[in-house]
Amino acid sequence: MVSPAQGLKLVFCGTPQFAVPTLEALLAAGHQIPLAVSQPDRPVGRHQQLTAPPVKQTALAAGLAVAQPEKIRNNAEFRAQLEALAPDAIVVVAYGRIIPPWMLALPRLGCINLHASLLPRYRGAAPIQWAVAMGDAFTGNTTMLLEEGLDTGPILLQQEHAIAPGETAAELFDRLARAGAPLVVETLSGLAAGTIHPQPQNHALASFAPLLTREDGRMDFAARTAREIYNRWRGFQPWPGAFTALAGKQLIVHRMAVAAPVTAGSAPVEPGCIHVENHRLFAACAAGTWLELLEVQIEGKKRLAVAEFLRGNPLDAGARLA
């Protein structure tokens, strides 16, 4: 067993940028990390260039050994590698793989996960995005002991963070990643010292944050108010964003704002109808609410401020978004 003065022996499992601050914090705290585990390199960008994930890049820069198994559940070679290391704990941050039972049982302190919500709220793959998309005023980070269920394990530590009214998921990602790193360090210290006692979750209060799909970005003017559409746009940054259709072409809305009610004539305005006034573009939403579209991109063209878009795309009376 590694002495406390030398730090714990850890295996770190993570893939995207969100996990990097935790890996860096564990190294700075003096823990030994003989192995970092990440998902395989993937094609990225327009040219589909094979690219190492951020955790792998960070680990290699720090001189750590890296493993990138395609599968882990029945991977005898990977299992033997971890068993030979005999880590005190396995730290899992946005790894993107389900941890199998043999791996859960391996370290003496367990498999420690950083989850970006206040569990049991927003279990699942996209907790940050859904917290913002649902208009929540606060969220946070949770460290927990992993078990076989989806984010159902006992809670170790939690920290709460306010969500600013205009904050996007992309901005919140960075903030929670930085805040979660010292929380993991504190959690490991407490577990090693026996001062942290895992607390079971109240499963009756659980809510879920499923993986996003392209369709989540479709703007539904009839079913959602302006505030609800705006919150979903904030939550679904950078992907899938927010889009609709105009005259049969896809229209991506890159920036928007909730607007004051618009007077567009005496007749009731149906959701999806648009109103142009003083080079500004408004869209009617559910419950008599209105959005102002600030920056848009019509299919096949570049993104433009709305005033410039309207100069090149005069809209017919009765035009609507669908």
N, C-alpha and C positions, 0 to 999 in steps of 0.2 A: 504494500500500500504506500502511496506517495505521502510524504509528510506534509502537514499544513503549510509549512514554511515554503515548500516548493510549489504549492498550489495543487489543484486537482488534475488528474489525467482525464482529458475529455476527448470525445469524438464529436465533431461539429457537423451537423447536417443542414444545409441551406443552399439556396440557388440564386434568387434575385437580389437586387440592390437592397431591398428591405432588410435582408439578413446581414449585410456587411458591417453595419455599426456594432452589432452584437459580437461578431467574430473579432473585430478590432478591440473591443472592450475586454473580451476574455483574454486576449493576448497581453494587453496592457496591464491586466490584473495579475499576471504572472502564472496563469494556468498553462499546463502542458497540453498541446493539441497535436498528438502524433498523426492524426488523420482528419482531413476535411472531406466531407462527402457532398457531392453536388450532382445535379442531373447532367446528362451528356450535353456536349456542345450542340447547338442547334443553328440552322440557317436563319439569318437575320437580315432585314432590309430588302430594298428593291432588288438587289443583286443576289440575295439569298446566300450571303457569305457565311461560312461556318464560323460561329463565334462562341467563345468560352463564356459561361455565365459569370456574373460579377463575383460570386463567392469563390469560384475557382481562380479567377484573376487575382483576387485579394490574397487567397491562401498561397498561391505560387509566389507572389511578391514577398510574402513573409517567410518563405522557405519551408512551407508545410507540404507534406505528402497529400495527394488528392486522389480520391477514388470517384468514378462516375459510372456506377453500375446501371444498366438499362432497367433491370429488375432486381428486387432485393428479397422478396418473400421466400423463394426457393433457390436462392443463389448460394450454393455450398461454399464456393470460393470466398465470397464476400463475408459470409458468416464466420468462416475460419479466420479470416483476417481480423475481424472485430473481436472474436473470442481470444485470439492471441494477444491483442492489445489490453484486454481486461480493463476497460475504462471505468473510472469512478462514476461518471455520468455521461449520457449522450444528450447533447443540446440540439434541439430541432427548431429551426426558424424558417418558415416558408420554404421547406424542402420540396414539397409537391409530390411526395410519395406517402402511401399509408405504411406506417411502421409495423412490421409483422410481430407476432407474439414472441418469437425467439429473441428478437432485438429488444423488446420491451423488458424482458426478464433478465437481460445481460448485466447492466451496470448496477452497482450496489445502491446508488442514490436514485436510480430510475432514469427514465427519458424525460427531460425537461423541455417543455414547449413554450415559446412566446407566441401568444395569440393576440391579434390587434382588435380586441373588443373587451367589454366587461362581461365575461361569461357569467351565466349561461346565455346572455344575449348575443345574437349573431354568430352562432356556430356555423362553420363551413368555410368555403374557399374565398369569399369576397366580403369580409366583415367591414372593412373601411369603406368600400364603395356603397354598400347598402346602408350603413349608418348615415352617410351624407345624403344619399338618395331619398331616404325616408324623412329627412328634415330634422334629425335628432340634434339636440343642443349640446350633447356631450357624448363621448365614448371613452376609450382608454385602452390599456394593455393589461393582459393577464398572463402570469406564468402558472403553469399547471403541470401535473404529472400525466403523461400520456397513458392511455389504456386503449383497448381495442375499439371502443365506440368513437364516433366522430365528435371530437372536442368535448367529450363527456367527463374527462378525468378530474380528479380533485384539484381545487384551486390552491395555489401557494401564495402569491402576492398579486395585488392589483393596484393600478394607478389610474386616476380619472383625468381626462383632458376635455376642455370645452372645444366645441366646433364653432368657429367663427361663421357669421351669417353668410358670407360670400366665399368661404373656403371651399376649394375643390378637393376631391379625393387624392389627386396627385400631390397637392400641398400637404394634406394630412398624412399621407404615406411617409413623407420625409420626416415630419415632426414625430410621429409615433415610432418610427425606426430609431431615431436618435434617443428618444425617451426610454424606449424599451431596453436598450443595451445595458445601462446600469441596473435596471430592474432584474435582468438575468444574473448579473454578477452578484447582486444582493441576495437573490434567491439561492444560488449555489453556496454562498457563504453561510446562509442560515440553515440550509439542509445539512451541510457538513458539520455545523456546530450543534445541530439538534434543536435549534431555536424556532424553526418554522414547522408548523404542523398542518399537513394537508387537510383542507376542508371540502367535504362533498358538495357538488353543485345541487341546486334546487332544479331538478329536471322539469318541474311543472312550469317554470318561468322561461324555458328555452325558446329561442327564436332562431331562424336560420338565414344564412346568407349564401345562396347558391351561386355557383360559377356563372359569370355573366355570359350572355349570348348577344349576337349582333342585334337581334330583335328588341332587346332591352333599350336600345337607343332610339327606337321609333317614337316620335312624338304623337301622342294620342290626345288631340285637342278636345274631343267630345267627352272623354272619360276623366280627364285630369284638369285641375285648375292651373292657372299660370304659376302659382307657387310650387305646385307638385312637379310640373314640367321643369321648372328652373332647378329645383332640388335634384331631380334625376340627372339633368345636364351636369350639375356640379359633381354628383356622385360617379358619373360614368366618364370621367376624364382620367387618362387620355382616350380610353376605349370603353364602350363603343360610341361615346359621344352622344350627339343628338341630331336626328335627321328627319326629314319629312319629304313630301313630293310637291312640286310646283309645275303645273302644265306638263305632267307626265315625266318630269326629270327629277332625279334626286337632288334635294337641297340640304346640305349640311349646315347646321347653325353652330358657328364657332363661339359666338358670344351672344348673350341675351340678358334681359332684365325684366323683372315684374313691373308692369306699367300701371298707372292710374287708369280708371275706366275711360274708355274712348267713346265719344259721341259720334256715331257713324250713320245718323239718320233716325227716323222715327220707328222704323220696323225693327223687331228683335233681330239680333245678329247671331247667326248660327256659328258654333265652334268650327274653327278652320278658316273662316272668312278673314280677309286681310284688309287693312285700312292704311292708306298712304297719306301722310300729312307732313308738309315742310321737310321733304326728303327723309322722312322717318317711316319705318315699316312696323306695323302692329298686327298681331294675330289674336283673334278671339279664342278663348279657351272656355272650359266648363264653368258653370255657375256665374256667368257674366264677367269673368276676369279676363285680363289682357296681358300679353307678353309683348315687349319690344324686341325685335330682332336687330342686333347691332353689327354683327359680322357674319357673312354667309358665303357659301360656295356652291354654285350650281354645278351639276354634273359635267365634267370635262373641262371646267374652267378653274381659275385660281380664286383663292379666298379674297373677299373684298369687304370694306366697310359698306354699310347699307346704302349710304348716299351715293357712292360710286356704283354700286350694283344697280340701283334704280336708274341711273343715267343710261346705263347700257342695256337695261332690261325693263322697259316701260311695261307696267302691268295693266291688263285690261280690267274694266269694271267687272266686278263679280268674280275676279280671280280668287282662288282659295287654296289652302294647303290641305293635303290629305295624306 
